[in-house]
Amino acid sequence: MSATSATAARWQATGASRMSPPVLFVIDDDTGVMRALRDDLSRQFGGDFRVIGESWPAAGLAALRRLADGHEPVALLIVDHDMTGMSGVDFLARAHEMHPLAKRVLLVERDYSARSPIVQAMTLGQADYHLTKPWTLEHDLYREISGFLADWATDQQAGFELSMSDYLIRERRPRTSRFACTPRSPKVTDPPSSSRSPCATRRRAGPSRSRRSRCSC
């Protein structure tokens, strides 16, 4: 099973398969770029996702409003950072209000300097990911998009049994660090679990019994 099919299967596992296929939304005011990206995405992901492309901000927001009114899920918002009439960051902010669960992708020129718009957008939480243009299909586009969709599908599965409001509240909570201590299995010589925390520290042997060692979890 391909990565794309696996992502679609995880989406269907949430029970949402009765709905319209999730949307990959693309907007770039360069019509040639928009069509090329839309067509490339359709060839790889069109079997599981609906790909929509627009070249004007007003038309793009209107299309997203129709999708929101129809309760049609949007998986990705891929937006050029420098459009005529509206910046990509502003467009993402307005689109995010209509589709808060969609992953936000900023489409930028190849620029790795500190002045790149993606640096500020990512720092301020205005975008989730970025794509560079021009792109190569296998290395840049398909691999990156597959990763974005996997993250989106994971979020859908995690929040399926929650109401929308509860889901959004939980997503705003800080995530547990992967370096958090893992509770130790109690030993025969340990006191009852009610009197010890999972990460209780051991006292060092020696004259000073007030000093504690670091957590050994």
N, C-alpha and C positions, 0 to 999 in steps of 0.2 A: 504494500500500500504506500503510495506517495505521501510526502509530507502534506501536500495540499488536501488530499483525500482524507488523511488522518485528522486534519484540522476541521474539515467539514463534518466528519463523523462525530467529533467531540461537540460541535455545535448542535448536530441533530440529537445527540444524547441528552441535551438539556430539555428535549421535548418541544423545541421550537421549529422542527422541520415542517410543521403544518403552516408556518408563516412563509412569506415571500423570501427568496434567497437573499442573504445579506448583500449589501451594496459596497462596492469599492468605488469611491467618488474621487474624481480627478478634475482639477481645474488649473488651467494655465492660459494666460491671455495671448500666448503664442499658439495659434491654432494648430500649427504643424507639430509642435511639441506635445500638445494635448492629445492630438489624434494618434501620434506614435505611441505615447505611453498607454493610452486607452486600448489600442489594438494589441500591444505587447501583453498587457495584463489579461485581456480577453482570451488570447491564445493559451495562456498557461492556467488561468484561474476561472475562465468563463463557464466551465462545467459545474462549478459549485457556487459561484458568486456572480452577481449582476454588476457589470462595470458601466458606470455613467460618467461622461465627460462633458465639461462646459468650458467656455472660453471668456465669459464675462462674469464679474463678481455678482452683479444683480441677478443674472439668470441662474447662477450657481446657488445663491441663497434661496431663490424662489423654488428651485428643484428640491433643495433640502427641506424646505418648509412642506412641500407636498409629501415628501417621504415621511416626515414626522407626523403630519396629519393622518396619514394612512397607516401609522404604526409599523412602518417598514424599517427593519434594522440596518444601520450603516456600520460596517466594520472598520473601514479606513477612510480618513479624509486626507487626500494627498493634494497639497496646495502650494502653488508657486509663491515664493516669498516676495516677489517684486512685480505685482500686477498693476496695471493702469487703473487708477481710481480707488484702489484699496490694497493695503499691504497684506501679505499672506498671514501675518500674525493677527491682524484685525479680523480677517475672514475666518480664521480658525476659532477665534474667540466667539464670534456670532454663531458659527456652525456648531460649536461645542454646546451652546445653550440649547439647541434643538436636539442634538444627538450626544448626550453626555457620556455615553459608553463607547463611542467611536474612538479609535486610536488616531492621534493627530500626527501627520507626517508633513514636514516642511521640505519643499523641493528647492534646492539651492544649487548655485554654480559651484564648481570645484574650487573651494577656497578654504585653506586650512589655517588662515591667520586668525588672530584674536578679534579681528573686525568682521569676521564672518557672521551673518545674521543668526545662524543656528546656535552660536555660542551663547548669545544673550537670551534667545528664545528658550533654549533648554535650561539655562540657569534660572530663569524666571518661571519655569513650568508652563510656558506657552505652547510647547510642542512636546510630543513624546519621542519622536524619532526624526530622522532626516534621510533624504535621498539626494544624491548628486546627479547632475546632468552635465554632459551626456552620460548615459549609462551603458553597461554591457549586460546582456540578458542573464547569463548564468551566474556571473560573479556578483554583480551589483543588484540587479533588479529582482530576479526570482528568489534568490536566497534571502535577501533582506525582507521582501514582502512576505515570504513564508514565515519568517520569524515574527513579524508584526502580527500576522493572522493567528499564529499559535498563541501569542500573548493575549490577544483579544478573545479567542475561544476559551482559554483558561479562565478569564474573568467572567465570561458568560456562565460557564459551568459552576463556578464558585458562588455566583449570585443568583442562580436560577430559583432556589426555593425561598428567596427573600423578596419582600416587597421592594419596589423601586426606591422608596425613601430609605429603608433600612440598608439596602445595598450601597447607596451613595454614602451614608454615614459611615459604614464599616470601611469603605474604600479610603476614606479620609484619615482613618486611624493609622498611627505609625506601625509599620510592619516589624515583627520580631526579628532581631538580628540573628543571622545564622551562626554567630559566635556565642549565642546564649548557652549557659550551662545545661547539660543533660542530667536529669535526676539520676542518682546512683541507686542501685538495688540495695535495700537495707541488709546489713550483715547481722549475724547472730549477736555480736557484741554491741550493736547499735542500740541506743535508747529507743523507745516507742516512736513511731513516725510523727506523732502529734507533738513531740517535744523537739524535733529537729526539722530544719528546713531542708529541701532537697540538695541545696548547695552549702550546707553547714560546713564550716572550716574546722580543720583539726588543730588542736593546740600542739605547739612544738614542745618536745621534751627539753628540759633544761631549767635553770634557776628562775628565769622569768617566764611564768605561766600566763602572763597577761597578753603576750604577743601571739598573734594568730598568723598562720601561713595563708598563702593565697588559695583560692578555691581550686581544688584538684579535679573538678569535674571535667 
